Amino acid sequence: MAIILRLDRVMADRKMSLKELSEKVGVSNVNLSKIKTGKISAIRFSTLEAICETLECQPGDILEYQADEKIQYKN
């Protein structure tokens, strides 16, 4: 996967638990846990906005693009 989720790092920097973030954002612990572990294929902008507002961060603090490594063969 080329998109890396860094929610766990931002939460740790802010010393915020999953339960506390869940209550403030209004998203279930289960769904936030899936976001935190990267076990999602999409995230709503409204959820991302609520997370960023609560954690006082930018979307780029949570989401990171990492290009897939391509294997190059020599002829």
VEXMINU-757602 format. One record per residue (C-alpha): residue number from 1; chain; x, y, z. Coordinates in steps of 0.02 Angstrom, whole numbers, plus 32768, in hexadecimal, padded with zeros to 4 digits. Example, Ala and Ser with C-alpha at 12.3 -4.5 7.8 and 13.67 -1.06 7.14 Angstrom:
// VEXMINU-757602
pt n: 1	chain: A	px: 8267	py: 7F1F	pz: 8186 $
pt n: 2	chain: A	px: 82AC	py: 7FCB	pz: 8165 $
END
This chain:
// VEXMINU-757602
pt n: 1	chain: A	px: 8000	py: 8000	pz: 8000 $
pt n: 2	chain: A	px: 8045	py: 80AA	pz: 7FD0 $
pt n: 3	chain: A	px: 7FE6	py: 810F	pz: 8054 $
pt n: 4	chain: A	px: 802B	py: 80FD	pz: 8105 $
pt n: 5	chain: A	px: 7FBF	py: 812F	pz: 8199 $
pt n: 6	chain: A	px: 801A	py: 8184	pz: 8229 $
pt n: 7	chain: A	px: 7F87	py: 81A0	pz: 829F $
pt n: 8	chain: A	px: 7FDB	py: 813B	pz: 8328 $
pt n: 9	chain: A	px: 8074	py: 81AD	pz: 8325 $
pt n: 10	chain: A	px: 800D	py: 824D	pz: 832C $
pt n: 11	chain: A	px: 7FA2	py: 8208	pz: 83B9 $
pt n: 12	chain: A	px: 803F	py: 81D9	pz: 841B $
pt n: 13	chain: A	px: 8088	py: 8287	pz: 83FF $
pt n: 14	chain: A	px: 7FE7	py: 82D3	pz: 8445 $
pt n: 15	chain: A	px: 7FDC	py: 8251	pz: 84D0 $
pt n: 16	chain: A	px: 7F2A	py: 8227	pz: 849C $
pt n: 17	chain: A	px: 7EDE	py: 817B	pz: 84B0 $
pt n: 18	chain: A	px: 7E72	py: 8126	pz: 842D $
pt n: 19	chain: A	px: 7DDD	py: 8131	pz: 84A4 $
pt n: 20	chain: A	px: 7DF5	py: 81EC	pz: 84BF $
pt n: 21	chain: A	px: 7E08	py: 820F	pz: 8405 $
pt n: 22	chain: A	px: 7D70	py: 81A4	pz: 83DF $
pt n: 23	chain: A	px: 7D05	py: 8207	pz: 8459 $
pt n: 24	chain: A	px: 7D40	py: 82B0	pz: 8417 $
pt n: 25	chain: A	px: 7D32	py: 8283	pz: 835F $
pt n: 26	chain: A	px: 7C90	py: 8221	pz: 836B $
pt n: 27	chain: A	px: 7CD4	py: 8186	pz: 8314 $
pt n: 28	chain: A	px: 7CCF	py: 80D9	pz: 8361 $
pt n: 29	chain: A	px: 7D6A	py: 808D	pz: 83B1 $
pt n: 30	chain: A	px: 7D62	py: 8000	pz: 8331 $
pt n: 31	chain: A	px: 7D64	py: 8077	pz: 829B $
pt n: 32	chain: A	px: 7DEE	py: 80E3	pz: 82E5 $
pt n: 33	chain: A	px: 7E53	py: 8047	pz: 830B $
pt n: 34	chain: A	px: 7E44	py: 8013	pz: 8254 $
pt n: 35	chain: A	px: 7E81	py: 80BF	pz: 821E $
pt n: 36	chain: A	px: 7F0F	py: 80B6	pz: 829C $
pt n: 37	chain: A	px: 7F49	py: 800C	pz: 825F $
pt n: 38	chain: A	px: 7F32	py: 8034	pz: 81A6 $
pt n: 39	chain: A	px: 7EAB	py: 7FB1	pz: 818C $
pt n: 40	chain: A	px: 7E3C	py: 8025	pz: 8126 $
pt n: 41	chain: A	px: 7E2C	py: 804B	pz: 806D $
pt n: 42	chain: A	px: 7DDA	py: 80F6	pz: 807F $
pt n: 43	chain: A	px: 7DBB	py: 8180	pz: 80FC $
pt n: 44	chain: A	px: 7D34	py: 8205	pz: 80F6 $
pt n: 45	chain: A	px: 7D70	py: 82B7	pz: 80ED $
pt n: 46	chain: A	px: 7CFB	py: 82E2	pz: 817C $
pt n: 47	chain: A	px: 7D50	py: 825E	pz: 81E9 $
pt n: 48	chain: A	px: 7DFD	py: 8299	pz: 81B5 $
pt n: 49	chain: A	px: 7DCA	py: 834D	pz: 81DA $
pt n: 50	chain: A	px: 7D88	py: 831E	pz: 8288 $
pt n: 51	chain: A	px: 7E28	py: 82BD	pz: 82B0 $
pt n: 52	chain: A	px: 7E96	py: 834D	pz: 8277 $
pt n: 53	chain: A	px: 7E30	py: 83CB	pz: 82D8 $
pt n: 54	chain: A	px: 7E38	py: 8363	pz: 8376 $
pt n: 55	chain: A	px: 7EF2	py: 833B	pz: 8368 $
pt n: 56	chain: A	px: 7F1C	py: 83EA	pz: 8328 $
pt n: 57	chain: A	px: 7F7A	py: 83A6	pz: 8293 $
pt n: 58	chain: A	px: 7F79	py: 83A7	pz: 81D6 $
pt n: 59	chain: A	px: 7F3F	py: 8314	pz: 8168 $
pt n: 60	chain: A	px: 7FF5	py: 8300	pz: 8132 $
pt n: 61	chain: A	px: 8024	py: 82DA	pz: 81E6 $
pt n: 62	chain: A	px: 7FB1	py: 8242	pz: 81DF $
pt n: 63	chain: A	px: 7FBF	py: 820B	pz: 8129 $
pt n: 64	chain: A	px: 8061	py: 81EA	pz: 80CE $
pt n: 65	chain: A	px: 807C	py: 81B5	pz: 8019 $
pt n: 66	chain: A	px: 8106	py: 8138	pz: 7FFD $
pt n: 67	chain: A	px: 812A	py: 8100	pz: 7F4B $
pt n: 68	chain: A	px: 812B	py: 8046	pz: 7F2E $
pt n: 69	chain: A	px: 81D7	py: 8002	pz: 7F07 $
pt n: 70	chain: A	px: 81E6	py: 7FC8	pz: 7E55 $
pt n: 71	chain: A	px: 825A	py: 7F3C	pz: 7E26 $
pt n: 72	chain: A	px: 82C8	py: 7F68	pz: 7D93 $
pt n: 73	chain: A	px: 8316	py: 7EDC	pz: 7D30 $
pt n: 74	chain: A	px: 83B8	py: 7EF2	pz: 7CD0 $
pt n: 75	chain: A	px: 83C0	py: 7EAD	pz: 7C21 $
END
